[in-house]
């Protein structure tokens, strides 16, 4: 992964693709104010440099029957690097866990878990999460509703170009 200097056009490309990853290269080029071939080269360079990690579709959870989202605050018995890595590896095998974040403070990990209903979350909690090695406690917070969902990061197109 090589780093590249980002200019205004690169930041515009990143912002527009982050908002709509299915945008055609022609539309992307038009918005960036350049022609299609150099736009495609820039996109490939941004991918190669690791700025663009991938593309995906945003799926409506309720449409597939996932009506429950829970944030599980997980405390571990040990915070030794090997134990942290083992927990992360295990969490990576659980499809119900959509996000996992290691935190500083009294909670070691914050997991975003989706489930079809409260009973299916409870089953996940009691058969997988609380029985996992090194887990000392779990506090569950049921999401009532989501008022904001934004992928990625804020991109200031007008920021000063990197040197």
Secondary structure by P-SEA (a helix, b strand, c coil): cbbbbbcaaaaaaaaaaaacccccaaaaaaaaccccaaaaaaaaaaaaaccccccccccccccccccbbbbbbbbbccccaaaaaaaaaaaaacccccbbbbbcccccbbbbcccccaaaaaaaaaccccccccccbbbbbbbcccccccccccccccccccc
